[in-house]
Amino acid sequence: MSWLGRLFGAKPAPAPAANSVLVDQELATQLTAGGSSLDLAVDAALRAYLEAQAKAVAAGEPERIPFWLRRDDERGGDLEEELRDRIIQRQAAEEEENVEGRARRSSKQLELGGH
């Protein structure tokens, strides 16, 4: 109720019925864009959502977490070992790059010195 309504003693809006909800106008417009009435569109949308949730639970994905946020439960919690292995692999790759870089520089120096 607006402050003017409160100032002049206007009656508050009646409360919605127990099984009704308030739907944002933009959402209502999107739901009824296909030409169906709002009650049928809301019913269809809710049923589709509940079916998708039921399928997710049946597939073993009750949370519907996006794949990039999911945790790998199959790893068994050996995160430290996995990180240690990655660090070792990275250090080995960096060392290999350093050796190749030194070999290239020494071969260039030999070429320059020989001419």
ABEGO torsion letter per residue (X at the ends): XBAAAAAAGBBBBBBBBAABBBBBAAAAAAAAAAGBBAAAAAAAAAAAAAAAAAAAAAAGBAAGBBAAABBBAAAGGBAAAAAAAAAAAAAAAAAAAAAAAAAAAAAAAAAAAAX
